[in-house]
Amino acid sequence: MIYVTRRSTFSASHRLFNPQFSEEQNAAVFDKCANPGGHGHNYVLEVTVAGEPGIDTGYVIDLKVLKQIIKKEILDKVDHKHLNHDVAFLKGIIPTAENIARAFWEILEPKIPRGKLHAIRLQETENNSVEYKGE
């Protein structure tokens, strides 16, 4: 099995906030991330596809194709957006890195034309990242 990864970046803002919590509970749980104005990150997204190289191309997946899929399905929808308000597929979801990674998986998994989606890695800060490998 060979694993191929495409790295992309985007900038977005979000607010970590549970509407079922009081303002005090939100502040206690999410700290400064519950700021009513939100806050932003420069995210790094890594999408890994697993498979065997094709005999005809030697590729698990053509990285130009993977780049186009990521751009169309994810980056065009989240880059320079407020994730709570501007992104339809995140409506009603607390936009933690964990939930964002899962949402990206659900969008990308059926779009991969060759190989199999293996992992979504989302780096929110230099020190914090999540990885999701499906259910």
ABEGO torsion letter per residue (X at the ends): XBBBBBBBBBBBBBBBBBAABBAAAAAAAAEAAABAAEBBBBBBBBBBBBEBBBAAAGBABBAAAAAAAAAAAAAAAABGBBAAAABAAABGBBBBAAAAAAAAAAAAAAABABEBBABBBBBABAABBBBBAEX
